[in-house]
């Protein structure tokens, strides 16, 4: 409960920083909206008063915050639709992309990291090291373009963009085909740090005295690793699980733009180019809350993994 209460001032602080940083950017949305250079200054001034751009920054912020406390994130300057509706339409595809990526990355990386640690200096260990450095150094947008060229342009076996094929009825297989490339890119991007943490954590744990004691008692190596060492090795990985949520969402922003995936990332990127401030504030707020919830989930999982930790 203390952590939940602490989230409130943190979110308010994030909104203050974000709002003022956005307002400090050169120009305003009117310059992006009004393409006619011959527009009269009187008309421009009228629109500034209409949207409240002529008010001091702190007045604009408190007006936005007052609406937020009422559950109103404002209206898009371009579509004239509520920001909440935009986010609700886009958060589902983003959650599908990010959630599947989070599940697959940990499902693949944790066993891979454990095997790499238990077979240190083997071919598998060296292979995992190469994959880690390759995955952590390769830009996600470059990898996305490469897989599009290979699987969509060169061989034509997977779609290049979108969430579904236009003009055909909904089918699960069609949705899966559109998911394969973006999820593969995001999962590869996320696997590298998880494998590194899992390997390092397991190497540290298997050198502990209680592990050597378990071996000396004649317990099989499989039981030593998976019943004694694994649970303690998972503690730092739990931390990484919570912190992976914002990183996956950040990666999804780039991936959604490359693959034209209709999620929050693409919505936010479009809002940047259009200077649609209400959309930007809404997507930033939702992302910030997800980051804080990820940290909260990590704290709760500590008590599940480590029996020495109890919350009273």
Backbone torsions as a table, in degrees:
resi	resn	phi	psi	omega
1	UNK	NA	-36.1	177.0
2	UNK	-62.5	-41.7	179.6
3	UNK	-66.0	-38.7	178.6
4	UNK	-63.6	-42.0	178.9
5	UNK	-65.6	-36.5	179.5
6	UNK	-66.1	-23.8	-179.6
7	UNK	-63.2	-33.6	-174.6
8	UNK	-60.5	-55.6	178.9
9	UNK	-66.0	-28.7	178.0
10	UNK	-65.4	-44.0	178.9
11	UNK	-62.7	-41.4	178.5
12	UNK	-62.4	-42.7	178.0
13	UNK	-62.1	-39.7	178.6
14	UNK	-63.8	-41.7	179.8
15	UNK	-64.4	-37.5	179.3
16	UNK	-63.6	-50.3	-178.9
17	UNK	-61.6	-46.7	-178.1
18	UNK	-63.3	-45.7	-177.3
19	UNK	-61.6	-46.0	-177.3
20	UNK	-71.1	-34.9	176.5
21	UNK	-64.6	-42.1	178.5
22	UNK	-63.0	-43.2	-178.4
23	UNK	-69.4	-22.2	179.0
24	UNK	-79.1	-11.7	178.4
25	UNK	-64.3	144.9	-179.9
26	UNK	-59.8	141.3	177.1
27	UNK	78.6	-171.2	177.5
28	UNK	-150.9	170.8	-177.4
29	UNK	-57.4	-26.3	-179.3
30	UNK	-62.2	-35.7	179.5
31	UNK	-66.2	-31.1	177.2
32	UNK	-81.5	-26.8	-177.6
33	UNK	-83.9	-35.0	-174.5
34	UNK	-98.8	97.2	-177.2
35	UNK	-85.6	-15.9	-177.3
36	UNK	-77.9	113.2	-178.5
37	UNK	-70.9	-14.0	-177.3
38	UNK	-92.8	7.4	-179.3
39	UNK	-63.2	140.8	-175.2
40	UNK	-73.7	145.3	177.7
41	UNK	-58.7	-32.0	179.7
42	UNK	-64.9	-39.5	178.7
43	UNK	-68.2	-39.4	177.1
44	UNK	-63.1	-42.8	179.3
45	UNK	-64.0	-37.3	179.2
46	UNK	-64.2	-42.3	179.2
47	UNK	-67.4	-36.7	177.3
48	UNK	-63.0	-40.0	176.8
49	UNK	-67.4	-38.6	-179.0
50	UNK	-61.9	-44.2	-179.5
51	UNK	-88.6	-5.3	177.9
52	UNK	79.4	17.4	-179.1
53	UNK	-73.5	-15.2	-179.3
54	UNK	-88.6	-3.9	177.5
55	UNK	-79.9	156.5	174.4
56	UNK	-58.2	154.4	-175.6
57	UNK	-59.7	-42.1	-176.9
58	UNK	-66.6	-31.5	176.4
59	UNK	-67.4	-42.5	177.9
60	UNK	-62.4	-40.2	-178.8
61	UNK	-65.2	-48.2	-177.7
62	UNK	-66.9	-30.0	174.9
63	UNK	-66.0	-43.2	178.1
64	UNK	-65.6	-41.9	-178.8
65	UNK	-65.5	-38.2	178.2
66	UNK	-61.6	-43.0	177.2
67	UNK	-65.5	-37.9	-179.8
68	UNK	-62.2	-41.3	179.5
69	UNK	-64.3	-20.7	175.9
70	UNK	-92.5	4.1	-179.1
71	UNK	84.6	16.4	-177.9
72	UNK	-111.9	115.1	177.9
73	UNK	-89.9	5.2	178.7
74	UNK	93.6	-171.0	-177.2
75	UNK	-122.2	143.5	176.7
76	UNK	-64.5	138.5	-179.5
77	UNK	-73.9	-16.6	-175.9
78	UNK	-105.5	-48.6	-177.4
79	UNK	-86.9	-14.9	-178.2
80	UNK	61.6	28.3	177.8
81	UNK	-114.1	154.3	178.9
82	UNK	-59.4	140.2	178.6
83	UNK	-61.9	-36.2	-179.5
84	UNK	-58.5	-40.8	179.4
85	UNK	-65.7	-40.2	177.2
86	UNK	-59.7	-46.0	-176.5
87	UNK	-68.0	-42.0	179.6
88	UNK	-63.2	-34.0	177.8
89	UNK	-70.9	-30.9	-173.9
90	UNK	-98.7	-20.9	-173.6
91	UNK	-70.4	-28.0	178.2
92	UNK	-63.6	-54.2	176.1
93	UNK	-58.4	-37.9	178.7
94	UNK	-67.5	-41.9	178.5
95	UNK	-63.6	-38.6	177.0
96	UNK	-62.2	-45.1	-179.1
97	UNK	-67.3	-49.4	-176.4
98	UNK	-70.6	-41.0	-179.2
99	UNK	-64.6	-44.3	177.7
100	UNK	-63.0	-40.5	178.5
101	UNK	-63.2	-45.0	-179.7
102	UNK	-60.9	-43.8	-179.7
103	UNK	-64.7	-49.2	-176.8
104	UNK	-67.2	-39.9	-176.4
105	UNK	-63.6	-43.2	179.6
106	UNK	-75.4	-33.9	178.4
107	UNK	-63.3	-36.1	-179.1
108	UNK	-86.3	-42.8	-168.8
109	UNK	-74.4	-38.6	-176.4
110	UNK	-63.9	-52.0	175.7
111	UNK	-60.0	-37.5	179.7
112	UNK	-64.0	-42.9	179.0
113	UNK	-67.1	-37.8	179.0
114	UNK	-66.8	-45.0	177.2
115	UNK	-62.4	-38.2	178.9
116	UNK	-63.5	-37.5	-180.0
117	UNK	-73.9	-41.2	-178.6
118	UNK	-73.6	-19.7	176.8
119	UNK	-117.8	52.8	-176.3
120	UNK	-60.2	139.4	179.7
121	UNK	68.1	15.7	174.8
122	UNK	-90.0	177.8	177.5
123	UNK	-61.8	-38.5	178.0
124	UNK	-62.9	-41.5	179.7
125	UNK	-64.5	-45.3	178.6
126	UNK	-65.2	-36.8	178.5
127	UNK	-64.7	-42.0	178.9
128	UNK	-64.9	-35.9	177.7
129	UNK	-63.5	-41.9	177.5
130	UNK	-62.4	-44.0	179.7
131	UNK	-62.9	-40.3	179.9
132	UNK	-60.8	-51.4	-178.5
133	UNK	-65.9	-37.4	179.3
134	UNK	-66.1	-45.1	-178.6
135	UNK	-68.4	-33.7	-177.7
136	UNK	-83.1	-17.4	-177.4
137	UNK	-102.6	-19.5	-176.6
138	UNK	-83.2	122.8	178.4
139	UNK	-62.3	139.7	-175.2
140	UNK	-66.0	-34.7	-179.4
141	UNK	-68.7	-34.0	178.6
142	UNK	-67.8	-43.5	177.8
143	UNK	-61.5	-38.9	177.8
144	UNK	-61.7	-43.9	178.8
145	UNK	-65.8	-36.2	179.5
146	UNK	-64.4	-47.2	-177.7
147	UNK	-69.3	-31.8	176.0
148	UNK	-63.5	-44.3	-179.8
149	UNK	-64.0	-43.0	-174.9
150	UNK	-72.4	-53.7	-169.4
151	UNK	-90.7	-22.4	-178.1
152	UNK	-105.2	-45.6	-176.7
153	UNK	-85.1	-49.4	-174.8
154	UNK	-70.9	-51.8	-175.6
155	UNK	-102.9	-20.9	176.4
156	UNK	65.1	33.0	-177.3
157	UNK	-98.9	-13.8	-179.9
158	UNK	-134.8	150.5	179.1
159	UNK	-70.4	152.4	-176.9
160	UNK	-85.0	-27.5	-171.8
161	UNK	-158.2	171.8	176.6
162	UNK	83.3	177.1	-178.8
163	UNK	-108.5	-15.4	179.9
164	UNK	-157.1	162.5	177.3
165	UNK	-85.9	124.3	-178.6
166	UNK	-69.2	141.9	174.8
167	UNK	88.5	1.3	177.8
168	UNK	-125.0	153.7	179.1
169	UNK	-64.0	158.8	179.0
170	UNK	-63.5	136.0	174.0
171	UNK	-146.6	146.2	-178.9
172	UNK	-64.3	-39.9	-178.6
173	UNK	-64.0	-39.0	177.4
174	UNK	-64.0	-41.0	177.9
175	UNK	-65.1	-40.0	179.3
176	UNK	-63.4	-42.1	179.8
177	UNK	-60.5	-37.7	178.6
178	UNK	-74.5	-22.0	-179.9
179	UNK	-83.1	-25.9	-169.1
180	UNK	-57.2	-52.5	-175.2
181	UNK	-66.3	-52.2	-179.9
182	UNK	-62.6	-37.6	179.5
183	UNK	-69.5	-37.6	178.2
184	UNK	-62.1	-42.7	179.7
185	UNK	-65.2	-48.2	-178.6
186	UNK	-65.8	-39.1	-179.3
187	UNK	-66.3	-43.0	177.3
188	UNK	-62.5	-39.2	177.7
189	UNK	-61.9	-35.8	-175.9
190	UNK	-89.9	-25.8	-175.9
191	UNK	-62.8	-39.9	-173.3
192	UNK	-54.7	-54.5	179.8
193	UNK	-66.0	-32.3	-179.5
194	UNK	-68.2	-42.0	176.9
195	UNK	-61.3	-42.8	-179.7
196	UNK	-62.1	-46.2	179.9
197	UNK	-66.6	-42.2	-179.4
198	UNK	-63.8	-42.5	179.6
199	UNK	-64.7	-49.0	-178.6
200	UNK	-63.2	-41.6	-179.2
201	UNK	-66.0	-42.7	179.9
202	UNK	-67.5	-39.1	177.7
203	UNK	-60.7	-37.8	-179.8
204	UNK	-70.0	-40.2	-175.6
205	UNK	-72.0	-41.8	-174.9
206	UNK	-69.4	-7.5	175.3
207	UNK	-94.6	-0.5	-178.7
208	UNK	-73.0	158.3	-177.1
209	UNK	-63.7	-40.0	-175.9
210	UNK	-67.2	-26.3	176.6
211	UNK	-72.7	-42.5	176.5
212	UNK	-63.5	-36.1	178.5
213	UNK	-65.6	-40.9	178.7
214	UNK	-62.8	-39.6	178.1
215	UNK	-66.1	-40.0	-177.7
216	UNK	-66.7	-22.2	178.1
217	UNK	-81.2	-1.4	177.2
218	UNK	89.1	11.5	178.4
219	UNK	-69.9	140.6	-178.3
220	UNK	-61.7	151.7	-178.2
221	UNK	-61.0	-35.5	178.8
222	UNK	-62.0	-44.5	179.2
223	UNK	-68.9	-35.8	178.5
224	UNK	-61.1	-44.7	-176.5
225	UNK	-72.8	-50.5	-169.2
226	UNK	-90.4	-17.1	179.0
227	UNK	-106.5	-27.5	-177.4
228	UNK	-106.5	-48.6	-172.1
229	UNK	-86.3	-35.4	-170.5
230	UNK	-61.0	-42.3	-174.6
231	UNK	-63.3	-41.5	177.7
232	UNK	-71.5	-32.0	178.8
233	UNK	-69.5	-21.8	-178.2
234	UNK	-77.4	-14.3	-174.9
235	UNK	-59.3	-52.7	177.2
236	UNK	-66.9	-25.4	178.9
237	UNK	-70.4	-31.5	175.3
238	UNK	-61.7	-41.2	176.1
239	UNK	-59.3	-45.2	-179.9
240	UNK	-64.1	-33.1	178.9
241	UNK	-61.3	-47.1	179.0
242	UNK	-64.6	-41.7	-178.4
243	UNK	-76.1	-15.6	179.8
244	UNK	-73.1	-23.7	-177.3
245	UNK	-58.9	-52.4	178.3
246	UNK	-65.3	-35.8	-180.0
247	UNK	-64.8	-39.1	178.6
248	UNK	-67.0	-39.9	177.7
249	UNK	-65.6	-38.3	176.2
250	UNK	-64.3	-43.0	176.4
251	UNK	-64.5	-34.1	178.0
252	UNK	-65.0	-31.8	178.5
253	UNK	-59.4	-45.4	179.6
254	UNK	-71.0	-44.6	-177.5
255	UNK	-63.6	-40.5	179.4
256	UNK	-63.6	-34.7	178.3
257	UNK	-69.0	-42.4	-178.7
258	UNK	-66.1	-43.4	-175.3
259	UNK	-97.2	9.7	179.9
260	UNK	52.3	41.4	179.6
261	UNK	-81.2	128.3	-172.6
262	UNK	-78.7	63.4	-178.8
263	UNK	-115.6	-169.4	-177.8
264	UNK	-66.7	-32.6	-179.9
265	UNK	-61.9	-47.6	178.4
266	UNK	-65.0	-35.8	177.0
267	UNK	-62.6	-43.3	-178.8
268	UNK	-68.5	-41.5	179.5
269	UNK	-63.3	-42.5	176.3
270	UNK	-62.3	-37.7	178.7
271	UNK	-66.2	-32.9	177.6
272	UNK	-62.9	-48.1	-178.7
273	UNK	-67.7	-31.0	-179.2
274	UNK	-90.8	-5.2	-175.4
275	UNK	55.2	41.0	178.3
276	UNK	-85.9	86.4	-172.4
277	UNK	-59.7	-42.6	178.8
278	UNK	-60.0	-39.7	177.5
279	UNK	-65.1	-43.5	179.4
280	UNK	-60.1	-45.2	179.7
281	UNK	-64.7	-40.1	-179.6
282	UNK	-65.0	-46.5	-179.8
283	UNK	-67.6	-36.7	177.6
284	UNK	-65.3	-41.2	179.6
285	UNK	-62.9	-45.5	-179.6
286	UNK	-63.7	-42.8	179.1
287	UNK	-63.4	-41.2	178.9
288	UNK	-62.1	-41.6	178.8
289	UNK	-64.3	-38.7	177.9
290	UNK	-63.9	-38.9	177.1
291	UNK	-61.2	-46.9	-178.8
292	UNK	-65.9	-39.6	177.3
293	UNK	-66.0	-34.9	176.1
294	UNK	-61.4	-42.9	176.7
295	UNK	-65.8	-38.1	178.8
296	UNK	-65.3	-41.8	177.4
297	UNK	-61.9	-40.1	178.2
298	UNK	-61.8	-41.7	179.0
299	UNK	-62.9	-40.2	-179.9
300	UNK	-68.1	-39.5	-178.7
301	UNK	-68.9	-21.6	176.1
302	UNK	-54.9	-45.8	-177.2
303	UNK	-67.8	-27.0	178.4
304	UNK	-73.3	-40.4	-175.5
305	UNK	-83.7	-42.2	-175.1
306	UNK	-106.2	110.4	-179.0
307	UNK	-67.3	-14.5	178.1
308	UNK	-74.7	-15.3	-177.5
309	UNK	-99.4	125.4	175.7
310	UNK	-134.7	135.3	177.3
311	UNK	-98.0	126.1	-176.7
312	UNK	-116.0	NA	NA
